[in-house]
């Protein structure tokens, strides 16, 4: 998603804990290990509804699923991030681009958020040569609507769209990977050729509400699936973005995200739960100059969604952007990648646009994004078309 900066460039801070708040949420990011704790009250650690997000482990895999590069100074696989050093940006108020439901359908709209990012160079910690992992923690200050696209299962087929509705205090955490080093028969403690990266994220929360399970997924999570963790809700994506300069291309994950809850919903065992989200990103389409972006969300209120087949013209003034400042309308059935007015971050990385689109099958079984072009006024959504029809009938009745 394109993020517009409102404050001065972030200043890197090493190792110290960082705090931020917004939308009724208080958050602390721990300097060593990069854990994220948040709750609706302070002190956070003693709050009944505290949630902890942990980047638990990262494994590089070969084509057969064997773990590679677990040894040496330049490790490619980690059982824990506890020993990794993270560098923080300063907390800042920014804007994230979303949409708003109007009488003319969904239209572009900017939402106020508070954001902090933290960065780690994996392995020896060399910022020039080691793989780079950035995690951005974002708190929505108000209710927000985000537009996503579900790629067609058929090559060249029309994608479908849905709108995710979230409340103030929803938390989005972007995982961004760049300048990635892959094993190429040159790794220790597991040698071979890297073909994918498996990232495991753990979320721990106290069970504060009936957890009979709302929706959810297990081994076949799809974009828009929502899992009730016991009073905390997780919205999952089955897509990721590859950003290179001003070009953002969205892909369907060839291995669907998996989700496990311990204890399981409805078991009435224990007062807290650990949820494990396992993501696998393929090497295909992820080059040395690319940034891979994945961005799930958490909220104390359940997310709702509305499906449609219309698109939205997204126009932004992206301060710091290196090119045009438009997140264009997705043209159904087209091929190739999206060109978006992305925002260049202080660390040189680039944020992807809001629209997650698809339609073309690419290398490695992934599904690529449809071509996007800047269109005219977007058509109204299905709900608004119905409303406009009712208004027209009412007007005709009154005139008669």
Secondary structure, DSSP 8 states (H G I E B T S, - for coil): --EEE-SS----EESS-EEEEETTEEEEE-TBT--EEEESSSSGGG-TT-EEEEEEEEEEE-TT--EE--BSSS-S-BS-STT-B-EE---EEEEEEEEEEETTEEEEEEEEEEEEEEEEE-SS--TTTS-EEEEEEEEESS-EEEEEEE--SSTT---EEEEEEE-TT-EEEEEEEES----BS--BSS-SB--EEEEEEEEEEE--S--S--B--SSS--TT-EEE-SS-EEE--SEEEEEETTEEEEEE-SS--EEEEES-TTS---SEEEEEEEEEEESTT--TT-EEEEEEEEESS--EEEEES----EE---TT-SS--EE-EE-TT--S-EE----B-TTS-B---S-----EE-GGG-EE---EE--SS----HHHHHHHHHHHHHHHHHH-
